Structure formats: structure tokens, C-alpha cells
Amino acid sequence: MNVDGMNLFDLTGRLAVVTGARRGIGRAMAEALAAAGADIVGVSARAADDDEVAGAVRAQGRTYESRAVDFADRGAVLALGTELAERAPDILVNNAGTIERAPAADHPLEWWDRVIEVDLSSQFALTQLLARPMLARGRGKIIFTASMLSFQGGINVPGYAAAKSAIAGLTRALANEWAGRGVNVNAIAPGYIATDNTAALRDDADRSAAILGRIPAGRWGRAEDLAGATVFLGSGASDYVSGAIIPVDGGWLAR
């Protein structure tokens, strides 16, 4: 790390694994890491549809590889982790996720099970495998995508709220074990970002107005608003940052 020049955020020569990379926040994260110099392995449920992010990464002069994995399939996640661990990536961005909306009293248990598997259990399974080579060499960066619902309860999304609250706890637990071994574990908590996951909220005029009324920045977030925090947590600039949950929320939590 060069604290005297402009190399503090330089990721040249680093390999980053980004899950949920095909669109939205994951795509913005992958593109930001590539712009800082990292090569990217992009993981999504439908890798065949990721031509746009692949093109954007390659336009930065970096390499892009696709992997297709259903994060509800534990065996597929473990196979992916075993394969990628052999590559010893420098950065892991755990961004893949899903959400199901229904009142808690009527929330189907199969929805609960799927959300917990995709948003929490698969995140731990993949992290465990990719952390091992990081710990062996004494260096690595792990970034989880948390949520405003890591701090709050939400409405009609009990599985998602439970999983994202647990992601905050998992981030701290892993940081406690691994910070002293050179592996930084942190999370970014996006605010209300205009992605597919928030389409139902943005389409509800009353909910959208209520949300916007509480955001001091006065707008919905954009996926690219996550770029700076992602590069920071993936770079040497964050070497003394561990167990942090960094909100990128337009001031939502401060309101």
C-alpha cells in the first residue's frame, strides 16, 4: 500500500469474485472494481445474460469470467467455492440475493427457506471456502451486501429482514476471527436503491413518497452510488477497517 501517492485504491493484479454480478448493485460493484484494476469472476443465476457487464469490465482492460450458480442449491455453491478457492481470489463480494414479499402471518415457509438459503447460508458457505486461501497467505478482502433491514424490520419481508440482520452479525463474527490474520470482513448497507428488488416499492405511489420523504438526499439511490465504498473496502485503503457495516443510504439512517 502506498499512502504517499495515488496507489491507495489500486487493485491492479487482484482477482475479485462478485456474486449477483449480472445487474443492479452487483454489476456496479464489478465495474467499479475493474475500473480500479481488478480482474473479475462474475457469478449469477443466469451467466449467459451478463454480456453487458462483461463488456464493461473488458472495456477497462480487465478480464471477466462468468459462472452460473443457483444460490438456493447448496451443492452448486459448494462446487463453485471449491473451484474458485483454487484460484485464491483477493476479493470476495457477497452480493447475490433474493426477496419475497408477503405478510408474516401468510408468508409461505418455502419462501422463508429459500430466502434464508440464498441471502445467508450460501453466503457463509462460499465465504468459508474462499477465506481459507486468504487466511493461508495472510491477506484478503471480503465484502457482504447488507441492507437497511440489517438495522430495521421492514414490512412484509420477514425472511429478508432476518437474513440481512444476520449478515450484519456474520460480518462482525468473521471480522473478530480473521482481522488479526490479515483478512478484512466488512459490509455495505445500501439504502433504497432503484433496482429490480425495489420495483414494487417504487411502483407503490404511497410507499415511494413515504420513502423519498425520509431520505435527506431527496432521491432514490443509483447502483453506481455503491462504487466508491466497494473499491474502498476492496483496497488497501481499508486495511484497518474490520467488522464495519457502511451505510450508503442518502442519509436514511440519520433521519
N, C-alpha and C positions, 0 to 999 in steps of 0.2 A: 504494500500500500504506500503510495506517495502522497503525503499530506501537504507537500510544498507546491505541487503542480496541479494539473487537471486530471490526474490519473485516479483520483479517489473513487470514481464511479465507473472506471474502465473494466469491462468484462471480457476483453479480448482473450480468446483461448479457452474460455469457460464453456461448459456444456450445461444447458438448462432444460429440465423436463417440466413442461407446463401441461397440466390436465385441464380439460374443458377448454382447449385452445381454439376451437373452431370458430367461435363467435363471441361477441359481447366482451365481458371483462377479461376472459382468458385470452382472447385474441389481442386485446390491447396490451396485456401483460407480456405476451410472447413478442409482440412487435417492439415494445419498449426495451426488453432485454436484448433483442437482436440489434437495435439501434446503439446500445451500449457496448456491443461487441460479442455477445454470446451466440453460440450455435444452439438450435432449438430442436428438441424432440416434442412434438405436439401430440397430445393424446386426447381423443374424443370418442364418442359413441359411433360417429359416422365419419371416419377419417377421409373417406372418399370425397366429402363435401368441403374439404379445407383448402381448396386451391387458392382462395383469396389470401388467407393468412400465410400460406406457403410462399406465394408470390411476393407479399410484402416483406417477409423475412429475407428472402433471397435478394430482393432489391437492395437490401442493406449490405449485401456481400457476405451474408452468413448462410449456413446450411440449415435445411429444415427437413425433418423426417416425421412421417405420420405413423401413428399407432391407433388402431381402433379397438376400444375396450368398453364393454358394458360394466359400469362400476357397481351394478347390482349383482354381478357374477363374481363371487369371491375367488373362484378358481382362476378366472381370467385375470383378475387383478394380481393375484399371487404370481401367475406366469409372467405377466408384464414386469412386475417388480424384480423377479429373478433374472429376467433378461437384461433389464436396464442396470441392475446392480453391477453387472459385469463391465458396464461402460463407465462406472464410477462417476456419475454426474456431479457437478459442483453445486448446482442449484436445483431444488425441487419446489415447484409452485403447485400446491394442492388447491385447485380451483374448481374441479368438477363438482357438480351438484344438481339437485333437483328439488322441486317443491310441489306439494299437493295442498289444495285449499278446500276445507270443509269444516263446519263447526265441530268442536271437540266431541260433543255428545254423539255425533253421527259419523265421525272420522273413521273410515274403514281401517281395520288393523293391518290389512295388506299394504295400504298406503303408508302407514306408520313404519312398517318393517322395511319397505323399500327406501324411504327417505333416510332412515337411520343407517341403513347399509351403505347407500351412496354417499351421504353427506358426512358420515362419521366413521363407520367401521372400515370402509375401503380406504379412507384417508390414513388411518392408523396402519393398516396392513401394508400399504405402499410405502409409507414413511419408514416403517420399521426396516424394510428391506433395503431401501436406498440410503438410509442413515448408516448402515454398517460400513460400507466403504468410506464414507465421510469420516466416521469416527476412527477408522483404521489409519487414515492419513492425517487426522487432526485438523480438518478444515471442511466447512460446508455451510450452506445456507438453505434453510427450509422455511417456506412461507405458506401459511394457510390463508384461505379466504374465509374470514369470519363474517359478521353481519351486524346490523343494528340490533338484530334479535339475539345477539350474544349478550346484550345488555338489557333488552326489553322482551316482553312476552308475545307481542304481535296479536293478531286476531285471525282465527280460523286456520292457523298453520302450526298445530301443536308439535308435529314431528319435526318440522323445520326449525322451530324455535328451540326445541330440546337439543337437536343436533348442533345447531350453531352456538348454543350456550356451552355445550360440551367441547366444541372446538376451541373455545377460549380457554377452558380448563386444561385441555390436552396440550395446547401451546405452552402454557406455563409449566405443566408437568414435565414435558420433554426438555424445555429450557433448563429446568432445575438439574436434570441429569446430564445434559450434554454441553452446556455453556463452557464448563471447565475443560472440556475435551475439544474445543475449537469449532463446535457446530452451533450456529446461531439459529434458534427457532423463534419465529415471530408470526404475527398475523396482521392482515389488513382487514378492517371492517368497513366495507363500502356502505355509504348512505343509500339514499333512494336514487338508483341509477336507472336510466332509461334503457332497459334490456328486455328480452323476452320474459324473464321471470317477473317483471313488474308491469307487464302489459295490462293485466287485469286491474291493477290499481289505477293506472293511468287512464284506462277506459271508463272507470267509475268517476263521474264528474265530482261527486261529493267527496270521495276519498282523496282524489287527486288534489282538490282545492284545500282540503284539510292538511295534507302532507306539505304542499307548497307553502301554506301559511305558516308552517313551523320551521322552514328551512331559511336561516338568515341570508344565505346566498341568493335566495329567491328563484331558484331553478332546480329542475331535476339534474342529477349528475350525469356526466357522459363517461363512457367506458375509459376513454383516454385520460380522465382525471386520476385514474389509478396508476398511471405510468411512472410518475416520479417516486411514489412510495415503493413500487415494485423494484425499481432499479436501486434505490437506497438500501432496501433490505437484502437485495441480492449481491451487493457490492461490499468492498472493504470499508466503505463509509459507515457501515453499521456493525463493525466488529465488536463493539462494546454494548450492543443492544440485544437483549435476550428476554424472552417472555413478554414482549410488548404486544398490545393489541392497538394498532394505529387506526383511528377513525379517519376516513376520507368521506366526509358527510355534509359539506357545506355549512357546518355549524349546528347540525341537528341535535347532537347530544348536549351542546352548550346552552340550548334554548330552555 
